[in-house]
Amino acid sequence: MAITVKDLVRWLRPSAVVAALAALLATMYLGYIVDPEGNLHDFPVGLVNLDVGDVVGGQQVNVGDQIEAALVQQIPADTVDLREMGLPELHRAMLNGTIYGAIVIPSDFTKRVSILGAASVVPGDVERPVITVETNPAAGAYATQILLRITTQATDEANRAVGVQLLDRVQNQLQSASGAPTTELSGSSRLALAEPISVVVVPFRPLPDGAGGGLSAFFYTLLLLLAGFTGAMIIHSMVDSSLGFAPTEYGPWYVHYPPTPISRVRTLLIKWGILLAVAPVVSGVYLAVATLLGMSIQRAPMLFLYGVLAIVAVGVTALSILAIFGAAGLLVNLVLFIVLGLPSAGGTVPIEATPRAMEWLSTFEPMHQIFVAVRAILYYDARASSGLAHGVWMALLGLAIGLVIGLVATSFYDRKGLERRAGSTSGTR
């Protein structure tokens, strides 16, 4: 039998769709993971200077101000959003998850630098001045790595700059006291003064056991989204099979029931009803399994309720898309919820370390909206300002959009007489 051009196009069409989907997958997934630090932009880091200064040699000196100025100059503004703030503001930002960490200069910093300088020529025990780098583990392990790289490089430069000034000052004081221009510090003293600052890294609020190093929120989010996405596909196919709009096939067993005379709107309402009934069950199953596996869950009722909302919002929208586009809706849902969702979720790589196109996607992609709410429930005491309020309102907005587009489209199809019946190619009577 001869193969026509029409036959060739028909069989090549699936290959083209798969190839296009593969190209999109590779672009999205590899594009956000290959070079996160090269994509770094607007990475939020706090800077808190509490130093009150000290009187040194009859003059008021504030080394903390010098360190602050040096850090502002050294940390690149095109990649890092360095926010100078006070201690209360820092705590609020950490609890809200709006910064990934902070550099904190203590109130007695200048005094400790002065004591270190005096101790280099006067016997006695002394502690090095300390700068604290506070991390925000709940923001993610990779975000912490980026933060430490940025702060380590910046504080090393500041440390050396302070060391040079301190060495010169101590050397001048030593020469003035002895009257000998060739008086030198000992090697150990010069070594201690060359890098006088000790940088201590501490977590602002350590994550509890069972948090997966900050990844439990992301994977729980993925479970909720998959429940809505795959649940919609299962409900769609099984209901259509039961109503006779698609064949039912399990292995060698095959049956195709006669089409049921039912409108598109009623069909969609039935699917939504099934989803609404199953969402609490799935959310409860997730919660029970997570608890049995030892996952840290501080606010189980809140997580259960938000899980129901997220599953319903995703599932309703996915069912509406299937009702609008038919078989092509499977591909639309896959791209919308999975292909574009994972790279822009911010659960593994911070949004500020992904290409700006993915940052734009995160403003409306469902996975990111669910993630910030789940993270707030699991790590930030379910604070509304830490992402819970945003996640709830975005889920409600997504649910509303799904309901509207589904009802509008199916009502339009019904009014136009676009019935779902066997042997129909045009969809008209």
C-alpha positions in Angstrom: 0.0 0.0 0.0 1.4 3.4 -1.0 2.1 5.9 1.7 0.6 9.3 0.9 1.9 12.7 2.1 -1.2 12.9 4.4 -0.3 9.6 6.0 3.3 10.7 6.5 2.2 13.9 8.2 -0.2 12.0 10.4 2.5 9.7 11.7 5.2 12.3 12.0 2.9 14.6 14.0 3.5 12.7 17.3 7.2 12.8 16.8 7.2 16.5 16.3 5.2 17.1 19.4 7.5 14.9 21.5 10.6 16.6 20.0 9.1 20.1 20.8 8.3 19.0 24.4 11.8 17.6 24.8 13.3 20.8 23.6 11.2 22.8 26.1 12.0 20.5 28.9 15.7 20.7 28.3 15.6 24.5 28.0 13.7 25.0 31.2 15.3 22.4 33.4 18.9 22.7 32.2 18.6 26.5 31.8 17.9 27.0 35.5 20.4 24.6 37.0 23.5 24.9 34.7 24.8 28.3 36.0 22.9 29.6 39.0 25.6 31.9 40.1 25.9 33.3 36.6 22.2 34.0 36.7 22.4 35.6 40.2 20.4 38.9 40.5 18.8 40.8 43.4 19.9 38.2 45.9 18.6 39.6 49.2 21.1 39.8 52.0 20.8 41.9 55.2 23.6 44.1 56.8 23.2 45.1 60.4 25.8 47.4 62.0 25.3 47.7 65.8 28.8 49.0 66.5 28.7 52.0 68.9 32.4 52.9 68.4 35.1 53.7 70.9 37.6 56.4 71.8 41.1 55.4 70.5 44.0 57.8 71.1 41.7 60.6 72.1 39.6 60.2 69.0 36.2 58.7 68.4 36.6 55.7 66.1 33.9 53.4 64.6 35.4 50.4 62.8 32.0 49.0 62.2 31.2 51.9 60.0 34.3 51.3 58.0 33.4 47.6 57.6 29.9 48.5 56.5 31.2 50.9 53.9 33.7 48.4 52.7 31.0 45.7 52.4 28.7 48.0 50.5 31.5 48.8 48.1 32.8 45.2 47.6 29.5 43.3 47.3 28.3 43.7 43.7 25.0 45.6 43.5 24.1 44.0 40.2 23.9 40.5 41.8 23.2 41.1 45.5 20.5 43.3 47.0 22.4 44.3 50.2 19.8 45.8 52.7 21.1 47.9 55.5 18.7 47.4 58.5 18.4 47.3 62.2 18.1 44.2 64.4 14.3 44.1 64.7 13.9 44.5 61.0 16.4 41.7 60.5 14.4 39.4 62.6 11.2 40.2 60.8 12.8 39.7 57.4 14.2 36.3 58.5 10.9 35.2 59.9 9.1 36.3 56.7 11.7 34.6 54.5 12.4 37.8 52.5 16.2 37.6 52.9 18.5 34.6 52.7 20.8 35.7 55.6 22.7 38.7 57.0 26.0 40.0 58.1 25.8 41.3 61.7 28.5 43.6 63.2 28.1 43.6 67.1 27.9 46.7 69.3 31.4 46.2 70.9 33.2 45.6 67.6 35.4 48.7 67.7 36.2 48.1 71.4 37.3 44.6 70.7 39.5 45.7 67.8 41.2 48.3 70.2 41.7 45.6 72.9 43.2 43.3 70.3 45.6 46.0 69.2 46.6 46.8 72.8 47.1 43.1 73.6 49.6 42.7 70.9 52.1 44.7 72.9 50.8 44.1 76.4 50.6 40.6 77.9 47.2 39.2 78.6 44.3 37.0 77.2 42.1 38.6 74.5 39.4 37.5 72.1 39.3 38.4 68.5 36.5 40.7 67.4 33.6 38.8 65.8 31.4 39.4 62.8 28.4 37.0 62.6 26.9 35.7 59.4 23.4 34.6 60.1 21.9 32.1 57.6 18.3 31.4 57.0 18.1 27.6 56.6 14.4 27.6 55.9 15.1 29.5 52.7 17.0 26.5 51.3 20.3 24.8 51.4 21.5 26.1 48.0 20.6 29.6 49.0 22.7 29.2 52.1 25.7 28.1 49.9 25.4 31.2 47.7 25.1 33.4 50.8 28.2 32.0 52.4 30.2 32.4 49.2 29.2 36.1 48.9 29.8 36.9 52.6 33.1 34.9 52.8 34.6 36.8 49.9 33.3 40.2 51.2 34.4 39.7 54.9 37.8 38.4 53.8 38.5 41.6 52.0 37.2 43.7 54.9 39.3 41.6 57.3 42.5 42.3 55.4 41.7 46.0 55.1 41.1 46.3 58.9 44.3 44.3 59.5 46.4 46.8 57.5 45.0 49.7 59.4 45.4 48.0 62.8 49.0 46.9 62.1 49.9 50.5 61.1 48.3 52.0 64.2 49.8 49.5 66.6 53.3 49.8 65.0 53.1 53.6 65.4 51.9 53.4 69.0 54.8 50.9 69.7 57.4 53.2 68.2 56.1 56.2 70.0 56.1 54.4 73.3 59.7 53.1 72.9 61.2 56.0 71.1 63.0 53.6 68.8 62.0 53.9 65.1 63.0 50.3 64.4 60.9 48.7 67.0 58.9 45.8 65.4 56.1 43.6 66.5 56.7 39.9 67.0 55.8 37.6 64.2 52.9 36.1 66.1 51.5 39.5 66.9 51.7 40.6 63.3 50.0 37.4 62.2 47.2 38.0 64.6 46.7 41.6 63.6 46.9 40.9 59.8 43.5 39.3 59.9 42.0 40.4 63.2 38.3 39.5 62.6 36.8 36.1 63.4 33.7 35.4 61.1 31.2 33.1 62.8 28.4 31.4 60.8 25.2 30.6 62.8 21.7 29.7 61.6 19.0 32.2 62.6 16.6 29.4 63.3 17.9 25.9 62.8 15.6 23.6 61.0 14.1 20.7 63.1 14.9 17.1 62.4 12.7 15.7 59.7 12.9 18.8 57.5 15.1 17.2 54.9 17.6 20.1 55.0 14.9 22.5 53.9 13.6 20.4 51.0 10.6 18.9 52.7 8.5 21.9 51.8 9.4 21.6 48.1 8.6 17.9 47.8 5.4 18.3 49.7 4.5 21.0 47.3 5.3 18.7 44.4 3.0 16.0 45.9 0.1 18.5 46.2 0.5 19.7 42.7 0.8 16.2 41.3 -2.4 15.2 43.2 -4.3 17.9 41.5 -2.7 17.5 38.1 -2.7 13.7 37.8 -5.9 13.4 39.7 -7.6 15.6 37.1 -6.3 13.4 34.3 -7.5 10.2 36.0 -10.9 11.6 36.8 -11.2 13.0 33.3 -10.4 9.7 31.6 -12.4 7.4 33.9 -15.6 9.6 33.8 -15.4 9.9 30.0 -15.0 6.1 29.8 -18.0 5.6 32.1 -20.1 8.0 30.0 -19.1 6.4 26.8 -17.1 9.3 25.4 -13.9 7.2 25.4 -13.2 3.4 25.3 -12.3 1.6 28.5 -9.3 -0.7 28.1 -7.3 -2.8 30.7 -4.9 -5.1 29.1 -6.8 -7.3 26.6 -10.1 -6.3 28.1 -11.8 -3.6 26.0 -15.3 -2.0 26.1 -16.8 1.1 24.7 -20.1 2.1 26.3 -22.8 3.9 24.3 -22.4 7.7 24.7 -24.5 9.2 27.5 -26.8 12.1 26.5 -25.3 14.6 28.9 -24.1 18.2 28.3 -20.5 19.3 28.6 -21.3 21.6 31.5 -22.9 18.7 33.5 -20.0 16.4 32.6 -17.5 19.0 33.9 -19.6 19.5 37.1 -19.5 15.7 37.8 -15.7 15.7 37.4 -15.3 18.7 39.7 -17.6 17.0 42.3 -15.4 13.9 42.3 -12.3 16.0 42.6 -13.8 17.9 45.5 -14.6 14.7 47.3 -11.2 13.1 46.8 -9.1 16.2 47.7 -9.5 15.9 51.5 -8.8 12.1 51.3 -5.5 12.7 49.4 -4.5 15.6 51.6 -5.1 13.4 54.7 -3.1 10.5 53.1 -0.2 12.8 52.5 -0.3 14.1 56.0 -0.5 10.6 57.5 2.4 9.2 55.4 4.6 12.3 56.2 3.9 11.8 59.9 4.7 8.1 59.8 8.0 8.8 58.0 9.0 11.3 60.7 8.6 14.5 58.7 8.6 17.6 60.9 5.1 19.1 60.9 4.3 21.7 63.5 0.8 22.7 62.2 -0.8 19.6 60.8 -4.4 21.0 60.6 -3.2 24.1 58.7 -1.2 21.9 56.3 -4.2 19.6 55.7 -6.5 22.5 54.9 -4.1 24.2 52.6 -3.4 20.9 50.9 -7.1 20.5 50.2 -7.3 24.0 48.7 -4.2 23.5 46.6 -5.3 20.1 45.2 -8.8 21.5 44.4 -7.4 24.7 42.8 -4.9 22.8 40.5 -7.4 20.0 39.8 -10.3 22.2 38.9 -8.1 24.3 36.5 -6.7 21.1 34.9 -10.1 19.7 34.4 -11.3 22.9 32.8 -8.3 22.9 30.4 -9.1 19.3 29.5 -12.8 20.3 28.9 -11.7 23.2 26.7 -8.9 21.5 24.6 -9.8 17.9 24.8 -6.8 15.5 24.3 -4.5 18.5 23.7 -5.3 19.6 27.2 -3.1 16.9 28.5 -0.1 18.6 26.9 -1.3 22.0 28.0 -1.6 20.9 31.6 1.8 19.2 31.5 3.5 22.3 30.3 1.6 24.6 32.7 1.9 22.7 35.9 5.1 20.7 35.5 7.4 21.8 32.6 7.2 25.5 33.6 6.4 25.0 37.2 9.5 23.1 38.5 12.2 25.5 37.4 10.3 28.5 38.6 9.2 27.0 42.0 12.2 28.3 43.9 12.3 25.2 46.1 15.7 23.9 45.1 17.5 26.9 43.4 16.5 30.4 44.7 14.5 32.4 42.2 17.2 35.1 42.3 19.7 32.5 41.0 17.6 31.6 37.9 17.2 33.4 34.6 14.9 36.4 34.8 12.4 34.7 32.6 11.9 32.1 35.3 11.5 34.8 37.9 8.7 36.2 35.8 7.1 32.8 35.6 7.2 32.5 39.4 4.8 35.4 39.7 1.9 33.2 38.4 3.1 29.6 38.1 1.0 27.5 40.5 3.9 25.5 41.9 5.7 28.6 43.3 2.5 29.9 44.9 1.9 26.6 46.6 5.5 26.3 47.7 5.7 29.6 49.5 2.6 28.7 51.5 3.7 25.2 52.4 7.1 26.6 53.4 5.5 29.2 55.6 3.4 26.4 57.3 6.3 24.1 57.8 9.2 26.5 58.7 7.8 29.9 59.5 5.1 29.2 62.1 2.4 29.7 59.4 2.9 33.4 59.5 0.7 35.2 56.9 3.5 37.6 56.0 6.0 34.7 55.3 4.0 33.6 52.3 0.9 31.9 53.6 -1.4 34.7 52.8 0.1 35.0 49.3 -0.2 31.3 48.7 -3.9 31.2 49.9 -5.0 34.1 47.8 -3.2 32.9 44.7 -4.8 29.4 45.2 -8.2 31.0 45.5 -7.5 33.2 42.4 -6.4 30.1 40.4 -9.5 28.2 41.6 -11.7 31.1 40.5 -10.0 31.3 37.1 -10.4 27.5 36.6 -14.1 27.7 37.5 -14.8 30.6 35.2 -13.0 29.4 32.1 -14.4 25.9 32.5 -18.0 27.0 32.8 -17.8 29.7 30.1 -16.1 27.3 27.6 -18.4 24.3 28.2 -21.5 26.5 28.2 -20.4 28.0 24.9 -19.9 24.6 23.4 -23.3 23.4 24.6 -25.1 26.5 23.2 -23.4 26.0 19.8 -24.5 22.4 19.7 -20.9 21.0 19.8 -21.9 17.6 21.2 -19.5 14.8 22.2 -20.8 11.9 20.1 -19.3 9.0 18.2 -18.6 9.5 14.6 -18.7 13.3 14.8 -15.8 15.1 13.1 -17.0 18.6 13.1 -18.8 18.7 16.4 -22.0 19.9 14.9 -25.4 18.3 14.6 
